[in-house]
Amino acid sequence: MPAHNLRLSTLVLTIMIVIDAISRPLILALVWLAPAIFNTYVAPIATTVDGSVIAFKFLTMIVFCRWIYVAGRNLVEAGMDELDFTPASRIWWFIVPVASLFKPFQGMRELWNASRNIWPHDTNETLVSVWWGLWLLNGVVGYFVAVMDEGRSSLTGIMISSAVGVVVAAVAIVMIRGIARGQEQFAGSELSEVFA
């Protein structure tokens, strides 16, 4: 069975990450730059807009999980049996309490290193570490904006959360493209020999 090419799924995921990351800043820009337009056209459908943004975020998360699974599956299909994480475990560690603070990072670090033929696979990679630190920071900032806000819309808190979200998205895009690129180079040599 040949390895799955990540090129198309990486492109789709990249577009989804960009749309997800810029949706809130665009709405904030509209509030700030054109409040009359916002109040006339967006405010009356704010619940629908918010619901759509949340639904798209969940869809992006599902596509990201699928991408992680396929990238991990490619490593297994390449015959890498020394991996600590299965393709599925790289995903479900995101929802395990306490372990979700470090296990997803380890799984993505292994995916990055194995895809780029870096041994040992638990070698720290700056890009993955930065992505994970920003991912955690985004969660903490989002939590504090929600808790400290007590249901009111704090523009400053939302702006900070949105800015962190954009930076996380940019680093995530660089990371997934690096993994996909690493697997393409790997697929051109060793993967083709495995399936010859």
Backbone as a printed PyTorch tensor [residue, N CA C, xyz], in Angstrom:
tensor([[[  0.8450,  -1.1830,   0.0000],
         [  0.0000,   0.0000,   0.0000],
         [  0.8890,   1.2430,   0.0000]],

        [[  0.7280,   2.1210,  -0.9700],
         [  1.5790,   3.3020,  -1.0270],
         [  1.2350,   4.3070,   0.0650]],

        [[  2.2290,   5.1050,   0.4030],
         [  2.0090,   6.1590,   1.4010],
         [  1.1070,   7.2330,   0.8090]],

        [[  0.3740,   7.9060,   1.6610],
         [ -0.5380,   8.9610,   1.2290],
         [  0.2300,  10.2580,   1.0450]],

        [[  0.0410,  10.8900,  -0.0900],
         [  0.6610,  12.1720,  -0.3450],
         [ -0.0890,  13.2330,   0.4580]],

        [[  0.6430,  14.0220,   1.2110],
         [  0.0400,  15.0410,   2.0670],
         [ -0.1230,  16.3870,   1.3780]],

        [[  0.2820,  16.4880,   0.1290],
         [  0.2890,  17.7900,  -0.5430],
         [ -1.0950,  18.4430,  -0.5560]],

        [[ -2.1190,  17.7490,  -1.0530],
         [ -3.4510,  18.3360,  -1.1550],
         [ -4.0550,  18.5850,   0.2270]],

        [[ -3.9380,  17.6070,   1.1280],
         [ -4.5210,  17.7940,   2.4590],
         [ -3.8080,  18.8990,   3.2320]],

        [[ -2.5200,  19.0820,   2.9870],
         [ -1.7810,  20.1710,   3.6280],
         [ -2.2650,  21.5200,   3.0950]],

        [[ -2.5170,  21.5950,   1.8040],
         [ -3.0340,  22.8290,   1.2200],
         [ -4.4190,  23.1600,   1.7850]],

        [[ -5.2970,  22.1720,   1.8270],
         [ -6.6470,  22.3890,   2.3630],
         [ -6.5690,  22.8130,   3.8270]],

        [[ -5.7540,  22.0970,   4.6130],
         [ -5.6220,  22.4350,   6.0310],
         [ -5.0340,  23.8320,   6.2120]],

        [[ -4.0650,  24.1880,   5.3970],
         [ -3.4700,  25.5220,   5.4840],
         [ -4.5150,  26.6030,   5.2410]],

        [[ -5.3360,  26.4160,   4.2180],
         [ -6.3900,  27.3870,   3.9190],
         [ -7.3790,  27.4780,   5.0830]],

        [[ -7.7450,  26.3240,   5.6300],
         [ -8.6820,  26.3170,   6.7570],
         [ -8.0950,  27.0110,   7.9830]],

        [[ -6.8110,  26.7700,   8.2590],
         [ -6.1550,  27.4040,   9.4070],
         [ -6.1280,  28.9170,   9.2260]],

        [[ -5.8320,  29.3700,   8.0090],
         [ -5.7980,  30.8100,   7.7430],
         [ -7.1860,  31.4190,   7.9490]],

        [[ -8.2080,  30.7950,   7.3800],
         [ -9.5750,  31.3210,   7.5320],
         [ -9.9690,  31.3600,   9.0030]],

        [[ -9.6690,  30.2680,   9.7260],
         [ -9.9990,  30.2120,  11.1510],
         [ -9.2620,  31.3030,  11.9300]],

        [[ -7.9900,  31.5070,  11.6000],
         [ -7.1790,  32.4710,  12.3550],
         [ -7.5750,  33.9150,  12.0890]],

        [[ -7.9980,  34.2270,  10.8670],
         [ -8.2770,  35.6320,  10.5480],
         [ -9.7410,  36.0180,  10.7290]],

        [[-10.6120,  35.0700,  11.0010],
         [-12.0370,  35.4130,  11.1100],
         [-12.2980,  36.4160,  12.2370]],

        [[-11.7750,  36.1510,  13.4250],
         [-11.9920,  37.0860,  14.5400],
         [-11.3080,  38.4230,  14.3260]],

        [[-10.0370,  38.4490,  13.8720],
         [ -9.4290,  39.7570,  13.6120],
         [-10.1750,  40.5690,  12.5460]],

        [[-10.7350,  39.8990,  11.5460],
         [-11.4990,  40.6270,  10.5360],
         [-12.7620,  41.2410,  11.1350]],

        [[-13.4280,  40.4830,  11.9860],
         [-14.6240,  41.0120,  12.6540],
         [-14.2370,  42.1810,  13.5620]],

        [[-13.1320,  42.0250,  14.2940],
         [-12.6670,  43.1220,  15.1550],
         [-12.3040,  44.3600,  14.3400]],

        [[-11.6730,  44.1530,  13.1970],
         [-11.3160,  45.2820,  12.3350],
         [-12.5690,  46.0040,  11.8500]],

        [[-13.5840,  45.2180,  11.5260],
         [-14.8470,  45.8170,  11.0860],
         [-15.4910,  46.6290,  12.2150]],

        [[-15.4380,  46.1030,  13.4290],
         [-15.9850,  46.8310,  14.5850],
         [-15.2530,  48.1550,  14.7670]],

        [[-13.9460,  48.1230,  14.6280],
         [-13.1280,  49.2900,  14.8910],
         [-13.1480,  50.2930,  13.7450]],

        [[-13.0470,  49.7930,  12.5000],
         [-12.9300,  50.6770,  11.3440],
         [-14.2740,  51.1510,  10.7770]],

        [[-15.2810,  50.3070,  10.9120],
         [-16.5800,  50.6570,  10.3270],
         [-17.7070,  50.2450,  11.2680]],

        [[-17.8050,  50.9170,  12.4110],
         [-18.8190,  50.5110,  13.3850],
         [-20.2510,  50.6100,  12.8580]],

        [[-20.5130,  51.5690,  11.9860],
         [-21.8760,  51.7010,  11.4420],
         [-22.2330,  50.4890,  10.5880]],

        [[-21.2900,  50.0650,   9.7620],
         [-21.5250,  48.8720,   8.9280],
         [-21.6800,  47.6450,   9.8100]],

        [[-20.8200,  47.5330,  10.8180],
         [-20.9180,  46.3910,  11.7300],
         [-22.2820,  46.3640,  12.4110]],

        [[-22.6990,  47.4930,  12.9530],
         [-23.9760,  47.5510,  13.6780],
         [-25.1720,  47.3000,  12.7660]],

        [[-25.0590,  47.7170,  11.5150],
         [-26.1710,  47.5460,  10.5780],
         [-26.2690,  46.1320,  10.0330]],

        [[-25.1260,  45.5520,   9.6590],
         [-25.1590,  44.2880,   8.9300],
         [-24.7220,  43.0630,   9.7370]],

        [[-23.8050,  43.2340,  10.6580],
         [-23.2620,  42.0770,  11.3790],
         [-23.9310,  41.8820,  12.7360]],

        [[-24.1120,  42.9440,  13.4810],
         [-24.6860,  42.8240,  14.8230],
         [-26.0260,  42.0970,  14.8480]],

        [[-26.9290,  42.3540,  13.9060],
         [-28.2110,  41.6360,  13.9500],
         [-28.0820,  40.1120,  13.7630]],

        [[-27.0140,  39.6840,  13.1320],
         [-26.8210,  38.2360,  12.9190],
         [-25.6050,  37.7300,  13.6950]],

        [[-25.2720,  38.4070,  14.7810],
         [-24.0640,  38.0760,  15.5560],
         [-24.0780,  36.6350,  16.0440]],

        [[-25.2300,  36.1450,  16.4880],
         [-25.3090,  34.7650,  16.9750],
         [-25.0030,  33.7860,  15.8510]],

        [[-25.5130,  34.0500,  14.6770],
         [-25.2450,  33.1840,  13.5250],
         [-23.7760,  33.2490,  13.1300]],

        [[-23.2090,  34.4490,  13.1360],
         [-21.7900,  34.6090,  12.7980],
         [-20.9320,  33.8720,  13.8100]],

        [[-21.2190,  34.0630,  15.0990],
         [-20.4520,  33.3740,  16.1440],
         [-20.5680,  31.8600,  15.9990]],

        [[-21.7740,  31.3800,  15.7540],
         [-21.9790,  29.9370,  15.5710],
         [-21.2140,  29.4050,  14.3750]],

        [[-21.1870,  30.1780,  13.3070],
         [-20.4560,  29.7640,  12.0990],
         [-18.9540,  29.7200,  12.3590]],

        [[-18.4560,  30.7050,  13.0790],
         [-17.0260,  30.7320,  13.4040],
         [-16.6610,  29.5250,  14.2680]],

        [[-17.4870,  29.2210,  15.2520],
         [-17.2240,  28.0620,  16.1230],
         [-17.3180,  26.7620,  15.3350]],

        [[-18.3250,  26.6390,  14.4770],
         [-18.4730,  25.4260,  13.6650],
         [-17.2740,  25.2430,  12.7410]],

        [[-16.8090,  26.3410,  12.1440],
         [-15.6450,  26.2410,  11.2580],
         [-14.3910,  25.8720,  12.0430]],

        [[-14.2650,  26.3850,  13.2660],
         [-13.1210,  26.0260,  14.1140],
         [-13.1210,  24.5200,  14.4010]],

        [[-14.2920,  23.9560,  14.7270],
         [-14.3760,  22.5200,  14.9690],
         [-14.0720,  21.7210,  13.7050]],

        [[-14.5520,  22.1880,  12.5750],
         [-14.2560,  21.5160,  11.3120],
         [-12.7520,  21.5450,  11.0320]],

        [[-12.1250,  22.6790,  11.2870],
         [-10.6740,  22.7940,  11.1160],
         [ -9.9470,  21.8290,  12.0470]],

        [[-10.4220,  21.6980,  13.2850],
         [ -9.8080,  20.7590,  14.2340],
         [ -9.9350,  19.3260,  13.7330]],

        [[-11.0780,  18.9680,  13.1700],
         [-11.2850,  17.6210,  12.6470],
         [-10.3410,  17.3620,  11.4730]],

        [[-10.2320,  18.3190,  10.5690],
         [ -9.3300,  18.1590,   9.4210],
         [ -7.8840,  18.0780,   9.8940]],

        [[ -7.5190,  18.8710,  10.9110],
         [ -6.1630,  18.8180,  11.4610],
         [ -5.8900,  17.4450,  12.0780]],

        [[ -6.8440,  16.9140,  12.8140],
         [ -6.6850,  15.5750,  13.3960],
         [ -6.5210,  14.5220,  12.3030]],

        [[ -7.3220,  14.6270,  11.2660],
         [ -7.2110,  13.6800,  10.1500],
         [ -5.8410,  13.7960,   9.4940]],

        [[ -5.3460,  15.0130,   9.3430],
         [ -4.0320,  15.2280,   8.7530],
         [ -2.9440,  14.5780,   9.6140]],

        [[ -3.0290,  14.7870,  10.9230],
         [ -2.0570,  14.1690,  11.8380],
         [ -2.1010,  12.6500,  11.7060]],

        [[ -3.3030,  12.0980,  11.6400],
         [ -3.4640,  10.6460,  11.5160],
         [ -2.8180,  10.1320,  10.2250]],

        [[ -3.1030,  10.7850,   9.1070],
         [ -2.5470,  10.3350,   7.8180],
         [ -1.0270,  10.4670,   7.8150]],

        [[ -0.5070,  11.5630,   8.3510],
         [  0.9470,  11.7380,   8.4140],
         [  1.5840,  10.6530,   9.2790]],

        [[  0.9500,  10.3300,  10.4060],
         [  1.4530,   9.2510,  11.2570],
         [  1.3390,   7.9040,  10.5820]],

        [[  0.2610,   7.6890,   9.8590],
         [  0.0580,   6.4300,   9.1320],
         [  1.1410,   6.2430,   8.0680]],

        [[  1.5490,   7.3380,   7.4360],
         [  2.6220,   7.2600,   6.4490],
         [  3.9080,   6.7120,   7.0670]],

        [[  4.1890,   7.1150,   8.2990],
         [  5.3970,   6.6160,   8.9650],
         [  5.2930,   5.1180,   9.2180]],

        [[  4.1280,   4.6810,   9.6620],
         [  3.9190,   3.2430,   9.9100],
         [  4.0410,   2.4670,   8.6090]],

        [[  3.4400,   2.9870,   7.5360],
         [  3.5050,   2.3170,   6.2370],
         [  4.9180,   2.2920,   5.6830]],

        [[  5.7590,   3.2230,   6.1350],
         [  7.1570,   3.2470,   5.7140],
         [  7.9980,   2.2260,   6.4750]],

        [[  7.3740,   1.5590,   7.4250],
         [  8.0850,   0.5330,   8.1810],
         [  8.7700,   1.0350,   9.4350]],

        [[  8.4480,   2.2250,   9.8630],
         [  9.0500,   2.7420,  11.0960],
         [  8.3250,   2.1110,  12.2820]],

        [[  8.9740,   1.1750,  12.9220],
         [  8.3300,   0.4770,  14.0350],
         [  8.8750,   0.9060,  15.3940]],

        [[  9.8130,   1.8480,  15.4110],
         [ 10.3960,   2.3120,  16.6710],
         [  9.6900,   3.5520,  17.2080]],

        [[  8.5110,   3.8440,  16.6900],
         [  7.7670,   5.0340,  17.1190],
         [  7.0770,   4.7940,  18.4610]],

        [[  7.0450,   5.8150,  19.2910],
         [  6.3670,   5.7310,  20.5880],
         [  4.8690,   5.9800,  20.4840]],

        [[  4.4350,   6.6600,  19.4060],
         [  3.0350,   7.0250,  19.2410],
         [  2.4560,   6.3470,  18.0120]],

        [[  1.2270,   5.8780,  18.1440],
         [  0.4910,   5.3780,  16.9880],
         [ -0.1370,   6.5850,  16.2910]],

        [[ -0.5730,   6.4210,  15.0480],
         [ -1.2440,   7.5520,  14.3980],
         [ -2.4400,   8.0690,  15.2040]],

        [[ -3.2220,   7.1730,  15.7870],
         [ -4.4020,   7.5970,  16.5540],
         [ -4.0160,   8.2320,  17.8920]],

        [[ -2.9700,   7.7390,  18.5330],
         [ -2.6220,   8.2870,  19.8460],
         [ -2.1400,   9.7310,  19.7550]],

        [[ -1.5830,  10.1120,  18.6110],
         [ -1.1910,  11.5120,  18.4460],
         [ -2.4050,  12.4270,  18.5390]],

        [[ -3.5710,  11.8860,  18.2610],
         [ -4.8030,  12.6730,  18.3050],
         [ -5.4530,  12.6020,  19.6810]],

        [[ -5.6560,  11.3860,  20.1960],
         [ -6.4320,  11.2960,  21.4400],
         [ -5.7010,  11.8190,  22.6540]],

        [[ -4.3790,  11.9860,  22.5970],
         [ -3.6910,  12.6000,  23.7410],
         [ -4.1250,  14.0540,  23.9330]],

        [[ -4.6630,  14.6960,  22.8910],
         [ -5.1330,  16.0720,  23.0190],
         [ -6.3000,  16.1940,  23.9960]],

        [[ -7.0320,  15.1040,  24.2450],
         [ -8.2240,  15.2010,  25.1020],
         [ -8.0650,  14.5080,  26.4520]],

        [[ -6.9060,  13.9630,  26.7440],
         [ -6.6810,  13.2940,  28.0220],
         [ -6.2510,  14.3380,  29.0580]],

        [[ -7.0310,  14.4950,  30.1280],
         [ -6.6860,  15.5070,  31.1390],
         [ -5.2550,  15.3320,  31.6530]],

        [[ -4.6130,  16.3920,  31.9710],
         [ -3.2380,  16.5270,  32.4500],
         [ -2.2360,  16.0960,  31.3780]],

        [[ -2.3520,  14.8870,  30.8550],
         [ -1.4260,  14.4260,  29.8130],
         [ -1.5230,  15.2970,  28.5680]],

        [[ -2.6680,  15.9490,  28.3720],
         [ -2.8400,  16.8120,  27.2010],
         [ -1.9380,  18.0460,  27.2590]],

        [[ -1.2860,  18.2610,  28.3870],
         [ -0.3640,  19.3820,  28.5070],
         [  1.0150,  19.0840,  27.9300]],

        [[  1.3500,  17.7920,  27.7380],
         [  2.6810,  17.4660,  27.2230],
         [  2.6950,  16.3540,  26.1760]],

        [[  1.7730,  15.3980,  26.2230],
         [  1.7920,  14.2760,  25.2890],
         [  1.5770,  14.6860,  23.8320]],

        [[  0.6460,  15.5940,  23.5360],
         [  0.5050,  15.9960,  22.1310],
         [  1.7880,  16.6220,  21.5720]],

        [[  2.4810,  17.3790,  22.4130],
         [  3.7650,  17.9440,  21.9830],
         [  4.7350,  16.8270,  21.6320]],

        [[  4.8210,  15.8100,  22.4980],
         [  5.7390,  14.6980,  22.2330],
         [  5.3680,  13.9610,  20.9470]],

        [[  4.0720,  13.7740,  20.7310],
         [  3.6150,  13.0970,  19.5180],
         [  3.9310,  13.8940,  18.2650]],

        [[  3.7310,  15.1950,  18.3040],
         [  4.0320,  16.0360,  17.1430],
         [  5.5450,  16.1640,  16.9360]],

        [[  6.2880,  16.1890,  18.0190],
         [  7.7500,  16.2310,  17.8960],
         [  8.2520,  14.9710,  17.2170]],

        [[  7.7030,  13.8250,  17.6100],
         [  8.0870,  12.5670,  16.9790],
         [  7.6860,  12.5590,  15.5030]],

        [[  6.4940,  13.0570,  15.2000],
         [  6.0280,  13.1150,  13.8150],
         [  6.9530,  14.0040,  12.9850]],

        [[  7.3180,  15.1530,  13.5250],
         [  8.2340,  16.0680,  12.8350],
         [  9.5850,  15.3940,  12.5970]],

        [[ 10.1690,  14.8520,  13.6510],
         [ 11.5060,  14.2780,  13.5380],
         [ 11.5350,  13.0490,  12.6320]],

        [[ 10.5730,  12.1470,  12.7820],
         [ 10.5480,  10.9490,  11.9540],
         [ 10.2990,  11.3090,  10.4880]],

        [[  9.4410,  12.2830,  10.2390],
         [  9.1570,  12.7000,   8.8690],
         [ 10.3720,  13.3380,   8.2120]],

        [[ 11.2200,  13.9350,   9.0000],
         [ 12.3950,  14.6140,   8.4720],
         [ 13.6620,  13.7900,   8.6780]],

        [[ 13.4710,  12.5250,   9.0630],
         [ 14.5630,  11.5610,   9.2180],
         [ 15.5970,  12.0210,  10.2530]],

        [[ 15.0900,  12.5660,  11.3750],
         [ 15.9510,  13.0130,  12.4760],
         [ 15.8880,  11.9430,  13.5580]],

        [[ 17.0470,  11.4680,  13.9840],
         [ 17.1040,  10.4450,  15.0130],
         [ 17.9310,  10.9650,  16.1590]],

        [[ 17.6150,  10.7270,  17.4110],
         [ 16.4150,  10.0430,  17.8880],
         [ 15.1830,  10.9260,  17.7080]],

        [[ 14.0310,  10.2790,  17.6690],
         [ 12.7850,  10.9810,  17.3830],
         [ 12.3150,  11.8750,  18.5240]],

        [[ 12.9300,  11.7370,  19.7100],
         [ 12.5280,  12.6110,  20.8250],
         [ 13.4780,  13.8070,  20.9770]],

        [[ 14.2710,  14.0720,  19.9370],
         [ 15.1290,  15.2460,  19.9270],
         [ 14.2490,  16.4920,  19.8540]],

        [[ 14.5310,  17.4700,  20.7070],
         [ 13.7120,  18.6830,  20.7090],
         [ 13.9360,  19.4820,  19.4350]],

        [[ 12.8560,  19.9390,  18.8760],
         [ 12.8630,  20.7740,  17.6760],
         [ 12.2450,  22.1160,  18.0430]],

        [[ 12.9630,  23.1920,  17.7730],
         [ 12.5210,  24.5250,  18.1730],
         [ 11.1430,  24.8760,  17.6180]],

        [[ 10.9040,  24.5890,  16.3330],
         [  9.6220,  24.9540,  15.7270],
         [  8.4550,  24.2720,  16.4320]],

        [[  8.5860,  22.9880,  16.7120],
         [  7.5090,  22.2560,  17.3910],
         [  7.3500,  22.7670,  18.8150]],

        [[  8.4430,  23.0700,  19.4770],
         [  8.3720,  23.6240,  20.8390],
         [  7.6830,  24.9780,  20.8500]],

        [[  8.0020,  25.8280,  19.8850],
         [  7.3620,  27.1440,  19.7960],
         [  5.8650,  26.9680,  19.5290]],

        [[  5.5250,  26.0690,  18.5820],
         [  4.1100,  25.8210,  18.2940],
         [  3.3750,  25.3710,  19.5510]],

        [[  3.9560,  24.4340,  20.2820],
         [  3.2740,  23.9230,  21.4630],
         [  3.1440,  24.9910,  22.5470]],

        [[  4.2070,  25.7650,  22.7680],
         [  4.1290,  26.8380,  23.7540],
         [  3.0580,  27.8560,  23.3900]],

        [[  2.9740,  28.2100,  22.1190],
         [  1.9410,  29.1490,  21.6760],
         [  0.5520,  28.5290,  21.7650]],

        [[  0.4480,  27.2370,  21.4710],
         [ -0.8390,  26.5280,  21.5810],
         [ -1.3560,  26.6100,  23.0180]],

        [[ -0.4660,  26.3150,  23.9760],
         [ -0.8460,  26.3840,  25.3920],
         [ -1.1780,  27.8210,  25.7920]],

        [[ -0.3580,  28.7720,  25.3520],
         [ -0.6120,  30.1770,  25.6630],
         [ -1.9650,  30.6220,  25.1170]],

        [[ -2.2910,  30.1890,  23.9120],
         [ -3.5780,  30.5380,  23.3170],
         [ -4.7320,  29.9970,  24.1600]],

        [[ -4.5830,  28.7860,  24.6640],
         [ -5.6180,  28.2160,  25.5270],
         [ -5.7590,  28.9780,  26.8330]],

        [[ -4.6380,  29.3450,  27.4310],
         [ -4.6660,  30.0860,  28.6940],
         [ -5.2640,  31.4770,  28.4840]],

        [[ -4.8320,  32.1580,  27.4340],
         [ -5.3600,  33.4950,  27.1510],
         [ -6.8580,  33.4180,  26.8740]],

        [[ -7.2670,  32.4390,  26.0730],
         [ -8.6950,  32.2680,  25.7860],
         [ -9.4980,  32.0050,  27.0420]],

        [[ -8.9480,  31.1890,  27.9370],
         [ -9.6270,  30.8940,  29.1970],
         [ -9.7780,  32.1580,  30.0470]],

        [[ -8.6880,  32.9130,  30.1820],
         [ -8.7540,  34.1160,  31.0070],
         [ -9.6570,  35.1790,  30.3990]],

        [[ -9.6800,  35.2760,  29.0820],
         [-10.5950,  36.2250,  28.4410],
         [-12.0260,  35.8410,  28.7730]],

        [[-12.3390,  34.5450,  28.7100],
         [-13.7050,  34.0910,  28.9960],
         [-14.0520,  34.2550,  30.4710]],

        [[-13.1390,  33.9100,  31.3700],
         [-13.4110,  33.9620,  32.8050],
         [-13.4150,  35.3960,  33.3190]],

        [[-12.4030,  36.1600,  32.9540],
         [-12.2910,  37.5240,  33.4510],
         [-13.3570,  38.4310,  32.8500]],

        [[-13.8090,  38.0650,  31.6830],
         [-14.7970,  38.8610,  30.9790],
         [-16.1870,  38.7040,  31.5900]],

        [[-16.4440,  37.5750,  32.2150],
         [-17.7280,  37.2720,  32.8530],
         [-18.9060,  37.5060,  31.9150]],

        [[-18.7560,  37.0460,  30.6750],
         [-19.8590,  37.1280,  29.7390],
         [-19.9240,  38.4000,  28.9220]],

        [[-19.1630,  39.4460,  29.3120],
         [-19.1540,  40.6810,  28.5340],
         [-18.0910,  40.5670,  27.4430]],

        [[-18.2290,  41.3290,  26.4230],
         [-17.2530,  41.3250,  25.3290],
         [-16.1670,  42.3540,  25.6080]],

        [[-15.0460,  41.9070,  26.0770],
         [-13.9080,  42.7790,  26.3160],
         [-13.0880,  42.8430,  25.0350]],

        [[-13.0910,  43.9690,  24.3820],
         [-12.4070,  44.1230,  23.1120],
         [-10.9100,  43.8880,  23.2520]],

        [[-10.3080,  44.3860,  24.3250],
         [ -8.8720,  44.2010,  24.5280],
         [ -8.5260,  42.7280,  24.6870]],

        [[ -9.2770,  42.0080,  25.4960],
         [ -9.0320,  40.5800,  25.6840],
         [ -9.2040,  39.7890,  24.4030]],

        [[-10.2470,  40.1160,  23.6650],
         [-10.4850,  39.4190,  22.3930],
         [ -9.3820,  39.7390,  21.3940]],

        [[ -8.8910,  40.9750,  21.4040],
         [ -7.7990,  41.3470,  20.4960],
         [ -6.5190,  40.5850,  20.8350]],

        [[ -6.2170,  40.4650,  22.1210],
         [ -5.0210,  39.7230,  22.5370],
         [ -5.1590,  38.2540,  22.1520]],

        [[ -6.3140,  37.6720,  22.4420],
         [ -6.5650,  36.2700,  22.0990],
         [ -6.4690,  36.0610,  20.5920]],

        [[ -7.0090,  36.9870,  19.8180],
         [ -6.9610,  36.8750,  18.3530],
         [ -5.5320,  36.9740,  17.8410]],

        [[ -4.7490,  37.8690,  18.4220],
         [ -3.3540,  38.0320,  17.9940],
         [ -2.5520,  36.7610,  18.2710]],

        [[ -2.7390,  36.1900,  19.4500],
         [ -2.0440,  34.9380,  19.7720],
         [ -2.5000,  33.8310,  18.8160]],

        [[ -3.8000,  33.7990,  18.5110],
         [ -4.3300,  32.8010,  17.5840],
         [ -3.7170,  32.9030,  16.1960]],

        [[ -3.4930,  34.1190,  15.7170],
         [ -2.8730,  34.3100,  14.4070],
         [ -1.4310,  33.8030,  14.4120]],

        [[ -0.6980,  34.0840,  15.4860],
         [  0.6930,  33.6280,  15.5750],
         [  0.7410,  32.0960,  15.6610]],

        [[ -0.1390,  31.4920,  16.4560],
         [ -0.2040,  30.0290,  16.5440],
         [ -0.4860,  29.4470,  15.1660]],

        [[ -1.4120,  30.0460,  14.4480],
         [ -1.7660,  29.5550,  13.1140],
         [ -0.5730,  29.6190,  12.1660]],

        [[  0.1540,  30.7390,  12.2020],
         [  1.3150,  30.8830,  11.3160],
         [  2.3660,  29.8130,  11.6070]],

        [[  2.6470,  29.5820,  12.8840],
         [  3.6410,  28.5700,  13.2480],
         [  3.1300,  27.1670,  12.8960]],

        [[  1.8470,  26.9090,  13.1130],
         [  1.2660,  25.6020,  12.7670],
         [  1.3810,  25.3390,  11.2730]],

        [[  1.1470,  26.3610,  10.4590],
         [  1.2600,  26.1890,   9.0100],
         [  2.6910,  25.8480,   8.6120]],

        [[  3.6560,  26.5460,   9.1760],
         [  5.0590,  26.2440,   8.8850],
         [  5.3780,  24.8080,   9.3130]],

        [[  4.8580,  24.3900,  10.4610],
         [  5.1230,  23.0490,  10.9710],
         [  4.5150,  21.9700,  10.0700]],

        [[  3.2370,  22.1050,   9.7190],
         [  2.6170,  21.0450,   8.9070],
         [  3.2280,  20.9940,   7.5120]],

        [[  3.5920,  22.1510,   6.9790],
         [  4.2460,  22.1530,   5.6650],
         [  5.6210,  21.5010,   5.7460]],

        [[  6.3260,  21.7080,   6.8680],
         [  7.6290,  21.0730,   7.0520],
         [  7.5100,  19.5570,   7.1670]],

        [[  6.4920,  19.0940,   7.8650],
         [  6.2670,  17.6530,   7.9820],
         [  5.9160,  17.0710,   6.6190]],

        [[  5.0120,  17.7320,   5.9070],
         [  4.6070,  17.2430,   4.5810],
         [  5.7990,  17.2270,   3.6220]],

        [[  6.5910,  18.2810,   3.6460],
         [  7.7720,  18.3490,   2.7880],
         [  8.7650,  17.2440,   3.1490]],

        [[  8.9470,  17.0120,   4.4380],
         [  9.8350,  15.9370,   4.8670],
         [  9.3530,  14.5850,   4.3910]],

        [[  8.0490,  14.3560,   4.4600],
         [  7.5100,  13.0730,   4.0070],
         [  7.5810,  12.9390,   2.4950]],

        [[  7.4870,  14.0400,   1.7520],
         [  7.6320,  13.9630,   0.2940],
         [  9.0420,  13.5340,  -0.0780]],

        [[ 10.0340,  14.1100,   0.5640],
         [ 11.4170,  13.7460,   0.2770],
         [ 11.6750,  12.2980,   0.6850]],

        [[ 11.1240,  11.9140,   1.8170],
         [ 11.2870,  10.5600,   2.3050],
         [ 10.5950,   9.5700,   1.3690]],

        [[  9.4190,   9.9440,   0.9080],
         [  8.6310,   9.0840,   0.0230],
         [  9.3480,   8.8800,  -1.2960]],

        [[ 10.1120,   9.8600,  -1.7250],
         [ 10.8120,   9.7280,  -2.9940],
         [ 11.9120,   8.7000,  -2.9730]],

        [[ 12.4190,   8.3690,  -1.7810],
         [ 13.5160,   7.4060,  -1.7350],
         [ 13.1160,   6.1430,  -1.0060]],

        [[ 13.0680,   6.2030,   0.3090],
         [ 12.8820,   4.9890,   1.1010],
         [ 11.4710,   4.4150,   1.0170]],

        [[ 10.4380,   5.2620,   0.9730],
         [  9.0860,   4.7430,   0.8970],
         [  8.8670,   3.9770,  -0.3960]],

        [[  9.4320,   4.4620,  -1.4840],
         [  9.2390,   3.7590,  -2.7500],
         [  9.9190,   2.4030,  -2.7270]],

        [[ 11.0310,   2.2920,  -1.9820],
         [ 11.7070,   0.9970,  -1.8750],
         [ 10.8790,   0.0340,  -1.0190]],

        [[ 10.2360,   0.5400,   0.0220],
         [  9.4390,  -0.3180,   0.8780],
         [  8.2940,  -0.9500,   0.1050]],

        [[  7.7070,  -0.2110,  -0.8140],
         [  6.5330,  -0.6890,  -1.5310],
         [  6.8530,  -1.1930,  -2.9330]],

        [[  8.1290,  -1.3680,  -3.2630],
         [  8.5060,  -1.8690,  -4.5880],
         [  8.2490,  -3.3460,  -4.7310]]])
